[in-house]
């Protein structure tokens, strides 16, 4: 993996980590004492699931997770192609 790829992966990891913290904070504003595991299943908490701020921040997190997955898949494809 090149240094650019490592830097991009680090940035994506940091974005995900910060957004996970933000989503948990927003969730705890609605429901104190929620855990990171709880917010992976927001449908279990109807008032959380219906909160527009939570849904917005959770949507951003989903986008970051998708981007990171796509990036990792692309790096793997390039790596596999180079090793052939």
mmCIF file of the N, C-alpha and C atoms, coordinates in Angstrom:
data_MODEL
# 
_entry.id   MODEL 
# 
loop_
_atom_site.group_PDB 
_atom_site.id 
_atom_site.type_symbol 
_atom_site.label_atom_id 
_atom_site.label_alt_id 
_atom_site.label_comp_id 
_atom_site.label_asym_id 
_atom_site.label_entity_id 
_atom_site.label_seq_id 
_atom_site.pdbx_PDB_ins_code 
_atom_site.Cartn_x 
_atom_site.Cartn_y 
_atom_site.Cartn_z 
_atom_site.occupancy 
_atom_site.B_iso_or_equiv 
_atom_site.pdbx_formal_charge 
_atom_site.auth_seq_id 
_atom_site.auth_comp_id 
_atom_site.auth_asym_id 
_atom_site.auth_atom_id 
_atom_site.pdbx_PDB_model_num 
ATOM 1   N N  . UNK A 1 1  ? 0.861   -1.182  0.000   1.00 0.00 ? 1  UNK A N  1 
ATOM 2   C CA . UNK A 1 1  ? 0.000   0.000   0.000   1.00 0.00 ? 1  UNK A CA 1 
ATOM 3   C C  . UNK A 1 1  ? 0.900   1.235   0.000   1.00 0.00 ? 1  UNK A C  1 
ATOM 4   N N  . UNK A 1 2  ? 0.620   2.167   -0.879  1.00 0.00 ? 2  UNK A N  1 
ATOM 5   C CA . UNK A 1 2  ? 1.446   3.376   -0.971  1.00 0.00 ? 2  UNK A CA 1 
ATOM 6   C C  . UNK A 1 2  ? 1.190   4.297   0.218   1.00 0.00 ? 2  UNK A C  1 
ATOM 7   N N  . UNK A 1 3  ? 2.069   5.256   0.389   1.00 0.00 ? 3  UNK A N  1 
ATOM 8   C CA . UNK A 1 3  ? 1.900   6.204   1.495   1.00 0.00 ? 3  UNK A CA 1 
ATOM 9   C C  . UNK A 1 3  ? 0.640   7.046   1.300   1.00 0.00 ? 3  UNK A C  1 
ATOM 10  N N  . UNK A 1 4  ? 0.288   7.340   0.041   1.00 0.00 ? 4  UNK A N  1 
ATOM 11  C CA . UNK A 1 4  ? -0.947  8.079   -0.224  1.00 0.00 ? 4  UNK A CA 1 
ATOM 12  C C  . UNK A 1 4  ? -2.165  7.250   0.185   1.00 0.00 ? 4  UNK A C  1 
ATOM 13  N N  . UNK A 1 5  ? -2.153  5.984   -0.157  1.00 0.00 ? 5  UNK A N  1 
ATOM 14  C CA . UNK A 1 5  ? -3.258  5.103   0.228   1.00 0.00 ? 5  UNK A CA 1 
ATOM 15  C C  . UNK A 1 5  ? -3.367  4.999   1.741   1.00 0.00 ? 5  UNK A C  1 
ATOM 16  N N  . UNK A 1 6  ? -2.233  4.873   2.417   1.00 0.00 ? 6  UNK A N  1 
ATOM 17  C CA . UNK A 1 6  ? -2.245  4.800   3.880   1.00 0.00 ? 6  UNK A CA 1 
ATOM 18  C C  . UNK A 1 6  ? -2.790  6.091   4.479   1.00 0.00 ? 6  UNK A C  1 
ATOM 19  N N  . UNK A 1 7  ? -2.394  7.221   3.913   1.00 0.00 ? 7  UNK A N  1 
ATOM 20  C CA . UNK A 1 7  ? -2.887  8.512   4.406   1.00 0.00 ? 7  UNK A CA 1 
ATOM 21  C C  . UNK A 1 7  ? -4.393  8.637   4.213   1.00 0.00 ? 7  UNK A C  1 
ATOM 22  N N  . UNK A 1 8  ? -4.857  8.224   3.043   1.00 0.00 ? 8  UNK A N  1 
ATOM 23  C CA . UNK A 1 8  ? -6.299  8.298   2.786   1.00 0.00 ? 8  UNK A CA 1 
ATOM 24  C C  . UNK A 1 8  ? -7.076  7.377   3.720   1.00 0.00 ? 8  UNK A C  1 
ATOM 25  N N  . UNK A 1 9  ? -6.558  6.186   3.952   1.00 0.00 ? 9  UNK A N  1 
ATOM 26  C CA . UNK A 1 9  ? -7.232  5.270   4.868   1.00 0.00 ? 9  UNK A CA 1 
ATOM 27  C C  . UNK A 1 9  ? -7.255  5.838   6.286   1.00 0.00 ? 9  UNK A C  1 
ATOM 28  N N  . UNK A 1 10 ? -6.166  6.450   6.700   1.00 0.00 ? 10 UNK A N  1 
ATOM 29  C CA . UNK A 1 10 ? -6.108  7.070   8.028   1.00 0.00 ? 10 UNK A CA 1 
ATOM 30  C C  . UNK A 1 10 ? -7.143  8.181   8.141   1.00 0.00 ? 10 UNK A C  1 
ATOM 31  N N  . UNK A 1 11 ? -7.239  9.008   7.114   1.00 0.00 ? 11 UNK A N  1 
ATOM 32  C CA . UNK A 1 11 ? -8.225  10.095  7.122   1.00 0.00 ? 11 UNK A CA 1 
ATOM 33  C C  . UNK A 1 11 ? -9.640  9.531   7.197   1.00 0.00 ? 11 UNK A C  1 
ATOM 34  N N  . UNK A 1 12 ? -9.930  8.518   6.394   1.00 0.00 ? 12 UNK A N  1 
ATOM 35  C CA . UNK A 1 12 ? -11.264 7.907   6.431   1.00 0.00 ? 12 UNK A CA 1 
ATOM 36  C C  . UNK A 1 12 ? -11.554 7.306   7.805   1.00 0.00 ? 12 UNK A C  1 
ATOM 37  N N  . UNK A 1 13 ? -10.571 6.639   8.397   1.00 0.00 ? 13 UNK A N  1 
ATOM 38  C CA . UNK A 1 13 ? -10.754 6.063   9.736   1.00 0.00 ? 13 UNK A CA 1 
ATOM 39  C C  . UNK A 1 13 ? -11.053 7.152   10.761  1.00 0.00 ? 13 UNK A C  1 
ATOM 40  N N  . UNK A 1 14 ? -10.338 8.271   10.665  1.00 0.00 ? 14 UNK A N  1 
ATOM 41  C CA . UNK A 1 14 ? -10.563 9.376   11.602  1.00 0.00 ? 14 UNK A CA 1 
ATOM 42  C C  . UNK A 1 14 ? -11.954 9.979   11.410  1.00 0.00 ? 14 UNK A C  1 
ATOM 43  N N  . UNK A 1 15 ? -12.376 10.119  10.160  1.00 0.00 ? 15 UNK A N  1 
ATOM 44  C CA . UNK A 1 15 ? -13.711 10.665  9.889   1.00 0.00 ? 15 UNK A CA 1 
ATOM 45  C C  . UNK A 1 15 ? -14.790 9.754   10.487  1.00 0.00 ? 15 UNK A C  1 
ATOM 46  N N  . UNK A 1 16 ? -14.632 8.451   10.299  1.00 0.00 ? 16 UNK A N  1 
ATOM 47  C CA . UNK A 1 16 ? -15.600 7.497   10.839  1.00 0.00 ? 16 UNK A CA 1 
ATOM 48  C C  . UNK A 1 16 ? -15.617 7.582   12.360  1.00 0.00 ? 16 UNK A C  1 
ATOM 49  N N  . UNK A 1 17 ? -14.445 7.590   12.978  1.00 0.00 ? 17 UNK A N  1 
ATOM 50  C CA . UNK A 1 17 ? -14.364 7.629   14.435  1.00 0.00 ? 17 UNK A CA 1 
ATOM 51  C C  . UNK A 1 17 ? -15.027 8.887   15.007  1.00 0.00 ? 17 UNK A C  1 
ATOM 52  N N  . UNK A 1 18 ? -14.736 10.029  14.422  1.00 0.00 ? 18 UNK A N  1 
ATOM 53  C CA . UNK A 1 18 ? -15.340 11.275  14.903  1.00 0.00 ? 18 UNK A CA 1 
ATOM 54  C C  . UNK A 1 18 ? -16.854 11.277  14.706  1.00 0.00 ? 18 UNK A C  1 
ATOM 55  N N  . UNK A 1 19 ? -17.303 10.758  13.569  1.00 0.00 ? 19 UNK A N  1 
ATOM 56  C CA . UNK A 1 19 ? -18.744 10.743  13.318  1.00 0.00 ? 19 UNK A CA 1 
ATOM 57  C C  . UNK A 1 19 ? -19.452 9.748   14.231  1.00 0.00 ? 19 UNK A C  1 
ATOM 58  N N  . UNK A 1 20 ? -18.816 8.625   14.539  1.00 0.00 ? 20 UNK A N  1 
ATOM 59  C CA . UNK A 1 20 ? -19.408 7.676   15.486  1.00 0.00 ? 20 UNK A CA 1 
ATOM 60  C C  . UNK A 1 20 ? -19.609 8.345   16.846  1.00 0.00 ? 20 UNK A C  1 
ATOM 61  N N  . UNK A 1 21 ? -18.624 9.121   17.272  1.00 0.00 ? 21 UNK A N  1 
ATOM 62  C CA . UNK A 1 21 ? -18.749 9.837   18.547  1.00 0.00 ? 21 UNK A CA 1 
ATOM 63  C C  . UNK A 1 21 ? -19.879 10.860  18.484  1.00 0.00 ? 21 UNK A C  1 
ATOM 64  N N  . UNK A 1 22 ? -19.999 11.546  17.357  1.00 0.00 ? 22 UNK A N  1 
ATOM 65  C CA . UNK A 1 22 ? -21.047 12.553  17.201  1.00 0.00 ? 22 UNK A CA 1 
ATOM 66  C C  . UNK A 1 22 ? -22.428 11.892  17.214  1.00 0.00 ? 22 UNK A C  1 
ATOM 67  N N  . UNK A 1 23 ? -22.565 10.784  16.521  1.00 0.00 ? 23 UNK A N  1 
ATOM 68  C CA . UNK A 1 23 ? -23.851 10.066  16.494  1.00 0.00 ? 23 UNK A CA 1 
ATOM 69  C C  . UNK A 1 23 ? -24.216 9.598   17.895  1.00 0.00 ? 23 UNK A C  1 
ATOM 70  N N  . UNK A 1 24 ? -23.252 9.080   18.636  1.00 0.00 ? 24 UNK A N  1 
ATOM 71  C CA . UNK A 1 24 ? -23.524 8.632   20.008  1.00 0.00 ? 24 UNK A CA 1 
ATOM 72  C C  . UNK A 1 24 ? -23.937 9.801   20.886  1.00 0.00 ? 24 UNK A C  1 
ATOM 73  N N  . UNK A 1 25 ? -23.276 10.947  20.737  1.00 0.00 ? 25 UNK A N  1 
ATOM 74  C CA . UNK A 1 25 ? -23.639 12.123  21.528  1.00 0.00 ? 25 UNK A CA 1 
ATOM 75  C C  . UNK A 1 25 ? -25.068 12.571  21.214  1.00 0.00 ? 25 UNK A C  1 
ATOM 76  N N  . UNK A 1 26 ? -25.413 12.647  19.939  1.00 0.00 ? 26 UNK A N  1 
ATOM 77  C CA . UNK A 1 26 ? -26.777 13.039  19.545  1.00 0.00 ? 26 UNK A CA 1 
ATOM 78  C C  . UNK A 1 26 ? -27.783 12.036  20.097  1.00 0.00 ? 26 UNK A C  1 
ATOM 79  N N  . UNK A 1 27 ? -27.450 10.756  20.010  1.00 0.00 ? 27 UNK A N  1 
ATOM 80  C CA . UNK A 1 27 ? -28.352 9.721   20.521  1.00 0.00 ? 27 UNK A CA 1 
ATOM 81  C C  . UNK A 1 27 ? -28.544 9.859   22.027  1.00 0.00 ? 27 UNK A C  1 
ATOM 82  N N  . UNK A 1 28 ? -27.460 10.159  22.731  1.00 0.00 ? 28 UNK A N  1 
ATOM 83  C CA . UNK A 1 28 ? -27.547 10.301  24.193  1.00 0.00 ? 28 UNK A CA 1 
ATOM 84  C C  . UNK A 1 28 ? -28.287 11.564  24.605  1.00 0.00 ? 28 UNK A C  1 
ATOM 85  N N  . UNK A 1 29 ? -28.352 12.557  23.723  1.00 0.00 ? 29 UNK A N  1 
ATOM 86  C CA . UNK A 1 29 ? -29.179 13.733  24.001  1.00 0.00 ? 29 UNK A CA 1 
ATOM 87  C C  . UNK A 1 29 ? -30.652 13.353  24.030  1.00 0.00 ? 29 UNK A C  1 
ATOM 88  N N  . UNK A 1 30 ? -31.015 12.359  23.231  1.00 0.00 ? 30 UNK A N  1 
ATOM 89  C CA . UNK A 1 30 ? -32.405 11.877  23.181  1.00 0.00 ? 30 UNK A CA 1 
ATOM 90  C C  . UNK A 1 30 ? -32.641 10.829  24.263  1.00 0.00 ? 30 UNK A C  1 
ATOM 91  N N  . UNK A 1 31 ? -31.692 9.909   24.398  1.00 0.00 ? 31 UNK A N  1 
ATOM 92  C CA . UNK A 1 31 ? -31.782 8.789   25.346  1.00 0.00 ? 31 UNK A CA 1 
ATOM 93  C C  . UNK A 1 31 ? -30.475 8.682   26.113  1.00 0.00 ? 31 UNK A C  1 
ATOM 94  N N  . UNK A 1 32 ? -30.370 9.274   27.291  1.00 0.00 ? 32 UNK A N  1 
ATOM 95  C CA . UNK A 1 32 ? -29.118 9.119   28.053  1.00 0.00 ? 32 UNK A CA 1 
ATOM 96  C C  . UNK A 1 32 ? -28.826 7.634   28.316  1.00 0.00 ? 32 UNK A C  1 
ATOM 97  N N  . UNK A 1 33 ? -27.575 7.322   28.427  1.00 0.00 ? 33 UNK A N  1 
ATOM 98  C CA . UNK A 1 33 ? -27.108 5.963   28.755  1.00 0.00 ? 33 UNK A CA 1 
ATOM 99  C C  . UNK A 1 33 ? -27.139 4.981   27.589  1.00 0.00 ? 33 UNK A C  1 
ATOM 100 N N  . UNK A 1 34 ? -27.359 5.448   26.363  1.00 0.00 ? 34 UNK A N  1 
ATOM 101 C CA . UNK A 1 34 ? -27.274 4.532   25.226  1.00 0.00 ? 34 UNK A CA 1 
ATOM 102 C C  . UNK A 1 34 ? -25.815 4.169   24.995  1.00 0.00 ? 34 UNK A C  1 
ATOM 103 N N  . UNK A 1 35 ? -25.606 2.989   24.474  1.00 0.00 ? 35 UNK A N  1 
ATOM 104 C CA . UNK A 1 35 ? -24.263 2.515   24.156  1.00 0.00 ? 35 UNK A CA 1 
ATOM 105 C C  . UNK A 1 35 ? -24.069 2.539   22.643  1.00 0.00 ? 35 UNK A C  1 
ATOM 106 N N  . UNK A 1 36 ? -22.822 2.433   22.185  1.00 0.00 ? 36 UNK A N  1 
ATOM 107 C CA . UNK A 1 36 ? -22.604 2.344   20.735  1.00 0.00 ? 36 UNK A CA 1 
ATOM 108 C C  . UNK A 1 36 ? -23.373 1.180   20.108  1.00 0.00 ? 36 UNK A C  1 
ATOM 109 N N  . UNK A 1 37 ? -23.491 0.087   20.823  1.00 0.00 ? 37 UNK A N  1 
ATOM 110 C CA . UNK A 1 37 ? -24.263 -1.049  20.304  1.00 0.00 ? 37 UNK A CA 1 
ATOM 111 C C  . UNK A 1 37 ? -25.736 -0.692  20.150  1.00 0.00 ? 37 UNK A C  1 
ATOM 112 N N  . UNK A 1 38 ? -26.276 0.061   21.107  1.00 0.00 ? 38 UNK A N  1 
ATOM 113 C CA . UNK A 1 38 ? -27.684 0.463   21.028  1.00 0.00 ? 38 UNK A CA 1 
ATOM 114 C C  . UNK A 1 38 ? -27.983 1.262   19.766  1.00 0.00 ? 38 UNK A C  1 
ATOM 115 N N  . UNK A 1 39 ? -27.067 2.155   19.392  1.00 0.00 ? 39 UNK A N  1 
ATOM 116 C CA . UNK A 1 39 ? -27.366 3.012   18.246  1.00 0.00 ? 39 UNK A CA 1 
ATOM 117 C C  . UNK A 1 39 ? -27.193 2.301   16.909  1.00 0.00 ? 39 UNK A C  1 
ATOM 118 N N  . UNK A 1 40 ? -26.660 1.094   16.943  1.00 0.00 ? 40 UNK A N  1 
ATOM 119 C CA . UNK A 1 40 ? -26.616 0.299   15.709  1.00 0.00 ? 40 UNK A CA 1 
ATOM 120 C C  . UNK A 1 40 ? -28.002 -0.258  15.373  1.00 0.00 ? 40 UNK A C  1 
ATOM 121 N N  . UNK A 1 41 ? -28.893 -0.207  16.339  1.00 0.00 ? 41 UNK A N  1 
ATOM 122 C CA . UNK A 1 41 ? -30.269 -0.682  16.148  1.00 0.00 ? 41 UNK A CA 1 
ATOM 123 C C  . UNK A 1 41 ? -31.247 0.387   16.616  1.00 0.00 ? 41 UNK A C  1 
ATOM 124 N N  . UNK A 1 42 ? -31.263 1.536   15.935  1.00 0.00 ? 42 UNK A N  1 
ATOM 125 C CA . UNK A 1 42 ? -32.098 2.644   16.414  1.00 0.00 ? 42 UNK A CA 1 
ATOM 126 C C  . UNK A 1 42 ? -33.591 2.339   16.383  1.00 0.00 ? 42 UNK A C  1 
ATOM 127 N N  . UNK A 1 43 ? -33.996 1.353   15.594  1.00 0.00 ? 43 UNK A N  1 
ATOM 128 C CA . UNK A 1 43 ? -35.420 1.001   15.550  1.00 0.00 ? 43 UNK A CA 1 
ATOM 129 C C  . UNK A 1 43 ? -35.907 0.469   16.902  1.00 0.00 ? 43 UNK A C  1 
ATOM 130 N N  . UNK A 1 44 ? -34.994 0.059   17.758  1.00 0.00 ? 44 UNK A N  1 
ATOM 131 C CA . UNK A 1 44 ? -35.359 -0.397  19.105  1.00 0.00 ? 44 UNK A CA 1 
ATOM 132 C C  . UNK A 1 44 ? -35.733 0.771   20.022  1.00 0.00 ? 44 UNK A C  1 
ATOM 133 N N  . UNK A 1 45 ? -35.453 1.983   19.574  1.00 0.00 ? 45 UNK A N  1 
ATOM 134 C CA . UNK A 1 45 ? -35.735 3.190   20.349  1.00 0.00 ? 45 UNK A CA 1 
ATOM 135 C C  . UNK A 1 45 ? -36.524 4.149   19.459  1.00 0.00 ? 45 UNK A C  1 
ATOM 136 N N  . UNK A 1 46 ? -37.852 4.009   19.434  1.00 0.00 ? 46 UNK A N  1 
ATOM 137 C CA . UNK A 1 46 ? -38.669 4.770   18.470  1.00 0.00 ? 46 UNK A CA 1 
ATOM 138 C C  . UNK A 1 46 ? -38.423 6.276   18.481  1.00 0.00 ? 46 UNK A C  1 
ATOM 139 N N  . UNK A 1 47 ? -38.267 6.889   19.649  1.00 0.00 ? 47 UNK A N  1 
ATOM 140 C CA . UNK A 1 47 ? -38.052 8.336   19.656  1.00 0.00 ? 47 UNK A CA 1 
ATOM 141 C C  . UNK A 1 47 ? -36.685 8.696   19.080  1.00 0.00 ? 47 UNK A C  1 
ATOM 142 N N  . UNK A 1 48 ? -35.707 7.814   19.207  1.00 0.00 ? 48 UNK A N  1 
ATOM 143 C CA . UNK A 1 48 ? -34.403 8.037   18.585  1.00 0.00 ? 48 UNK A CA 1 
ATOM 144 C C  . UNK A 1 48 ? -34.515 7.862   17.075  1.00 0.00 ? 48 UNK A C  1 
ATOM 145 N N  . UNK A 1 49 ? -35.157 6.800   16.678  1.00 0.00 ? 49 UNK A N  1 
ATOM 146 C CA . UNK A 1 49 ? -35.331 6.480   15.261  1.00 0.00 ? 49 UNK A CA 1 
ATOM 147 C C  . UNK A 1 49 ? -36.062 7.599   14.527  1.00 0.00 ? 49 UNK A C  1 
ATOM 148 N N  . UNK A 1 50 ? -36.959 8.294   15.203  1.00 0.00 ? 50 UNK A N  1 
ATOM 149 C CA . UNK A 1 50 ? -37.740 9.359   14.581  1.00 0.00 ? 50 UNK A CA 1 
ATOM 150 C C  . UNK A 1 50 ? -37.089 10.741  14.695  1.00 0.00 ? 50 UNK A C  1 
ATOM 151 N N  . UNK A 1 51 ? -35.963 10.836  15.396  1.00 0.00 ? 51 UNK A N  1 
ATOM 152 C CA . UNK A 1 51 ? -35.303 12.127  15.584  1.00 0.00 ? 51 UNK A CA 1 
ATOM 153 C C  . UNK A 1 51 ? -34.570 12.537  14.302  1.00 0.00 ? 51 UNK A C  1 
ATOM 154 N N  . UNK A 1 52 ? -34.914 13.693  13.717  1.00 0.00 ? 52 UNK A N  1 
ATOM 155 C CA . UNK A 1 52 ? -34.282 14.082  12.452  1.00 0.00 ? 52 UNK A CA 1 
ATOM 156 C C  . UNK A 1 52 ? -32.783 14.370  12.575  1.00 0.00 ? 52 UNK A C  1 
ATOM 157 N N  . UNK A 1 53 ? -32.348 14.908  13.698  1.00 0.00 ? 53 UNK A N  1 
ATOM 158 C CA . UNK A 1 53 ? -30.914 15.185  13.875  1.00 0.00 ? 53 UNK A CA 1 
ATOM 159 C C  . UNK A 1 53 ? -30.139 13.871  13.943  1.00 0.00 ? 53 UNK A C  1 
ATOM 160 N N  . UNK A 1 54 ? -30.657 12.916  14.694  1.00 0.00 ? 54 UNK A N  1 
ATOM 161 C CA . UNK A 1 54 ? -30.000 11.606  14.764  1.00 0.00 ? 54 UNK A CA 1 
ATOM 162 C C  . UNK A 1 54 ? -29.928 10.978  13.378  1.00 0.00 ? 54 UNK A C  1 
ATOM 163 N N  . UNK A 1 55 ? -31.045 10.993  12.656  1.00 0.00 ? 55 UNK A N  1 
ATOM 164 C CA . UNK A 1 55 ? -31.068 10.381  11.326  1.00 0.00 ? 55 UNK A CA 1 
ATOM 165 C C  . UNK A 1 55 ? -30.084 11.055  10.377  1.00 0.00 ? 55 UNK A C  1 
ATOM 166 N N  . UNK A 1 56 ? -29.971 12.372  10.463  1.00 0.00 ? 56 UNK A N  1 
ATOM 167 C CA . UNK A 1 56 ? -29.025 13.101  9.624   1.00 0.00 ? 56 UNK A CA 1 
ATOM 168 C C  . UNK A 1 56 ? -27.585 12.683  9.932   1.00 0.00 ? 56 UNK A C  1 
ATOM 169 N N  . UNK A 1 57 ? -27.223 12.718  11.205  1.00 0.00 ? 57 UNK A N  1 
ATOM 170 C CA . UNK A 1 57 ? -25.854 12.375  11.598  1.00 0.00 ? 57 UNK A CA 1 
ATOM 171 C C  . UNK A 1 57 ? -25.546 10.901  11.322  1.00 0.00 ? 57 UNK A C  1 
ATOM 172 N N  . UNK A 1 58 ? -26.519 10.036  11.544  1.00 0.00 ? 58 UNK A N  1 
ATOM 173 C CA . UNK A 1 58 ? -26.341 8.617   11.261  1.00 0.00 ? 58 UNK A CA 1 
ATOM 174 C C  . UNK A 1 58 ? -26.172 8.390   9.760   1.00 0.00 ? 58 UNK A C  1 
ATOM 175 N N  . UNK A 1 59 ? -26.877 9.172   8.957   1.00 0.00 ? 59 UNK A N  1 
ATOM 176 C CA . UNK A 1 59 ? -26.729 9.078   7.504   1.00 0.00 ? 59 UNK A CA 1 
ATOM 177 C C  . UNK A 1 59 ? -25.338 9.480   7.050   1.00 0.00 ? 59 UNK A C  1 
ATOM 178 N N  . UNK A 1 60 ? -24.790 10.515  7.675   1.00 0.00 ? 60 UNK A N  1 
ATOM 179 C CA . UNK A 1 60 ? -23.413 10.914  7.358   1.00 0.00 ? 60 UNK A CA 1 
ATOM 180 C C  . UNK A 1 60 ? -22.455 9.778   7.704   1.00 0.00 ? 60 UNK A C  1 
ATOM 181 N N  . UNK A 1 61 ? -22.650 9.172   8.872   1.00 0.00 ? 61 UNK A N  1 
ATOM 182 C CA . UNK A 1 61 ? -21.803 8.043   9.273   1.00 0.00 ? 61 UNK A CA 1 
ATOM 183 C C  . UNK A 1 61 ? -21.905 6.907   8.259   1.00 0.00 ? 61 UNK A C  1 
ATOM 184 N N  . UNK A 1 62 ? -23.103 6.611   7.821   1.00 0.00 ? 62 UNK A N  1 
ATOM 185 C CA . UNK A 1 62 ? -23.294 5.548   6.831   1.00 0.00 ? 62 UNK A CA 1 
ATOM 186 C C  . UNK A 1 62 ? -22.528 5.866   5.546   1.00 0.00 ? 62 UNK A C  1 
ATOM 187 N N  . UNK A 1 63 ? -22.551 7.113   5.139   1.00 0.00 ? 63 UNK A N  1 
ATOM 188 C CA . UNK A 1 63 ? -21.799 7.519   3.952   1.00 0.00 ? 63 UNK A CA 1 
ATOM 189 C C  . UNK A 1 63 ? -20.303 7.342   4.134   1.00 0.00 ? 63 UNK A C  1 
ATOM 190 N N  . UNK A 1 64 ? -19.791 7.735   5.291   1.00 0.00 ? 64 UNK A N  1 
ATOM 191 C CA . UNK A 1 64 ? -18.359 7.568   5.565   1.00 0.00 ? 64 UNK A CA 1 
ATOM 192 C C  . UNK A 1 64 ? -17.971 6.087   5.574   1.00 0.00 ? 64 UNK A C  1 
ATOM 193 N N  . UNK A 1 65 ? -18.803 5.265   6.198   1.00 0.00 ? 65 UNK A N  1 
ATOM 194 C CA . UNK A 1 65 ? -18.524 3.830   6.230   1.00 0.00 ? 65 UNK A CA 1 
ATOM 195 C C  . UNK A 1 65 ? -18.540 3.239   4.826   1.00 0.00 ? 65 UNK A C  1 
ATOM 196 N N  . UNK A 1 66 ? -19.468 3.681   4.013   1.00 0.00 ? 66 UNK A N  1 
ATOM 197 C CA . UNK A 1 66 ? -19.544 3.204   2.622   1.00 0.00 ? 66 UNK A CA 1 
ATOM 198 C C  . UNK A 1 66 ? -18.313 3.634   1.832   1.00 0.00 ? 66 UNK A C  1 
ATOM 199 N N  . UNK A 1 67 ? -17.894 4.890   2.014   1.00 0.00 ? 67 UNK A N  1 
ATOM 200 C CA . UNK A 1 67 ? -16.716 5.389   1.306   1.00 0.00 ? 67 UNK A CA 1 
ATOM 201 C C  . UNK A 1 67 ? -15.471 4.607   1.717   1.00 0.00 ? 67 UNK A C  1 
ATOM 202 N N  . UNK A 1 68 ? -15.348 4.327   3.009   1.00 0.00 ? 68 UNK A N  1 
ATOM 203 C CA . UNK A 1 68 ? -14.183 3.576   3.486   1.00 0.00 ? 68 UNK A CA 1 
ATOM 204 C C  . UNK A 1 68 ? -14.174 2.159   2.911   1.00 0.00 ? 68 UNK A C  1 
ATOM 205 N N  . UNK A 1 69 ? -15.341 1.530   2.879   1.00 0.00 ? 69 UNK A N  1 
ATOM 206 C CA . UNK A 1 69 ? -15.434 0.183   2.316   1.00 0.00 ? 69 UNK A CA 1 
ATOM 207 C C  . UNK A 1 69 ? -15.090 0.188   0.832   1.00 0.00 ? 69 UNK A C  1 
ATOM 208 N N  . UNK A 1 70 ? -15.617 1.157   0.101   1.00 0.00 ? 70 UNK A N  1 
ATOM 209 C CA . UNK A 1 70 ? -15.321 1.252   -1.330  1.00 0.00 ? 70 UNK A CA 1 
ATOM 210 C C  . UNK A 1 70 ? -13.829 1.486   -1.560  1.00 0.00 ? 70 UNK A C  1 
ATOM 211 N N  . UNK A 1 71 ? -13.229 2.353   -0.753  1.00 0.00 ? 71 UNK A N  1 
ATOM 212 C CA . UNK A 1 71 ? -11.801 2.620   -0.873  1.00 0.00 ? 71 UNK A CA 1 
ATOM 213 C C  . UNK A 1 71 ? -10.996 1.347   -0.631  1.00 0.00 ? 71 UNK A C  1 
ATOM 214 N N  . UNK A 1 72 ? -11.329 0.627   0.427   1.00 0.00 ? 72 UNK A N  1 
ATOM 215 C CA . UNK A 1 72 ? -10.588 -0.598  0.747   1.00 0.00 ? 72 UNK A CA 1 
ATOM 216 C C  . UNK A 1 72 ? -10.739 -1.640  -0.360  1.00 0.00 ? 72 UNK A C  1 
ATOM 217 N N  . UNK A 1 73 ? -11.936 -1.735  -0.921  1.00 0.00 ? 73 UNK A N  1 
ATOM 218 C CA . UNK A 1 73 ? -12.148 -2.687  -2.017  1.00 0.00 ? 73 UNK A CA 1 
ATOM 219 C C  . UNK A 1 73 ? -11.316 -2.308  -3.239  1.00 0.00 ? 73 UNK A C  1 
ATOM 220 N N  . UNK A 1 74 ? -11.248 -1.027  -3.531  1.00 0.00 ? 74 UNK A N  1 
ATOM 221 C CA . UNK A 1 74 ? -10.468 -0.567  -4.677  1.00 0.00 ? 74 UNK A CA 1 
ATOM 222 C C  . UNK A 1 74 ? -8.976  -0.826  -4.459  1.00 0.00 ? 74 UNK A C  1 
ATOM 223 N N  . UNK A 1 75 ? -8.484  -0.579  -3.255  1.00 0.00 ? 75 UNK A N  1 
ATOM 224 C CA . UNK A 1 75 ? -7.081  -0.849  -2.940  1.00 0.00 ? 75 UNK A CA 1 
ATOM 225 C C  . UNK A 1 75 ? -6.789  -2.335  -3.109  1.00 0.00 ? 75 UNK A C  1 
ATOM 226 N N  . UNK A 1 76 ? -7.710  -3.177  -2.664  1.00 0.00 ? 76 UNK A N  1 
ATOM 227 C CA . UNK A 1 76 ? -7.525  -4.629  -2.801  1.00 0.00 ? 76 UNK A CA 1 
ATOM 228 C C  . UNK A 1 76 ? -7.488  -5.028  -4.275  1.00 0.00 ? 76 UNK A C  1 
ATOM 229 N N  . UNK A 1 77 ? -8.385  -4.474  -5.091  1.00 0.00 ? 77 UNK A N  1 
ATOM 230 C CA . UNK A 1 77 ? -8.382  -4.777  -6.529  1.00 0.00 ? 77 UNK A CA 1 
ATOM 231 C C  . UNK A 1 77 ? -7.044  -4.394  -7.171  1.00 0.00 ? 77 UNK A C  1 
ATOM 232 N N  . UNK A 1 78 ? -6.565  -3.215  -6.828  1.00 0.00 ? 78 UNK A N  1 
ATOM 233 C CA . UNK A 1 78 ? -5.290  -2.751  -7.393  1.00 0.00 ? 78 UNK A CA 1 
ATOM 234 C C  . UNK A 1 78 ? -4.160  -3.665  -6.931  1.00 0.00 ? 78 UNK A C  1 
ATOM 235 N N  . UNK A 1 79 ? -4.163  -4.011  -5.663  1.00 0.00 ? 79 UNK A N  1 
ATOM 236 C CA . UNK A 1 79 ? -3.138  -4.884  -5.114  1.00 0.00 ? 79 UNK A CA 1 
ATOM 237 C C  . UNK A 1 79 ? -3.164  -6.263  -5.779  1.00 0.00 ? 79 UNK A C  1 
ATOM 238 N N  . UNK A 1 80 ? -4.360  -6.804  -5.958  1.00 0.00 ? 80 UNK A N  1 
ATOM 239 C CA . UNK A 1 80 ? -4.508  -8.108  -6.616  1.00 0.00 ? 80 UNK A CA 1 
ATOM 240 C C  . UNK A 1 80 ? -4.035  -8.045  -8.066  1.00 0.00 ? 80 UNK A C  1 
ATOM 241 N N  . UNK A 1 81 ? -4.361  -6.962  -8.767  1.00 0.00 ? 81 UNK A N  1 
ATOM 242 C CA . UNK A 1 81 ? -3.956  -6.817  -10.158 1.00 0.00 ? 81 UNK A CA 1 
ATOM 243 C C  . UNK A 1 81 ? -2.442  -6.694  -10.289 1.00 0.00 ? 81 UNK A C  1 
ATOM 244 N N  . UNK A 1 82 ? -1.830  -5.999  -9.338  1.00 0.00 ? 82 UNK A N  1 
ATOM 245 C CA . UNK A 1 82 ? -0.382  -5.830  -9.372  1.00 0.00 ? 82 UNK A CA 1 
ATOM 246 C C  . UNK A 1 82 ? 0.369   -7.128  -9.067  1.00 0.00 ? 82 UNK A C  1 
ATOM 247 N N  . UNK A 1 83 ? -0.267  -8.020  -8.300  1.00 0.00 ? 83 UNK A N  1 
ATOM 248 C CA . UNK A 1 83 ? 0.407   -9.262  -7.924  1.00 0.00 ? 83 UNK A CA 1 
ATOM 249 C C  . UNK A 1 83 ? 0.233   -10.360 -8.976  1.00 0.00 ? 83 UNK A C  1 
ATOM 250 N N  . UNK A 1 84 ? -0.572  -10.099 -9.977  1.00 0.00 ? 84 UNK A N  1 
ATOM 251 C CA . UNK A 1 84 ? -0.764  -11.126 -11.048 1.00 0.00 ? 84 UNK A CA 1 
ATOM 252 C C  . UNK A 1 84 ? 0.357   -11.129 -12.036 1.00 0.00 ? 84 UNK A C  1 
# 
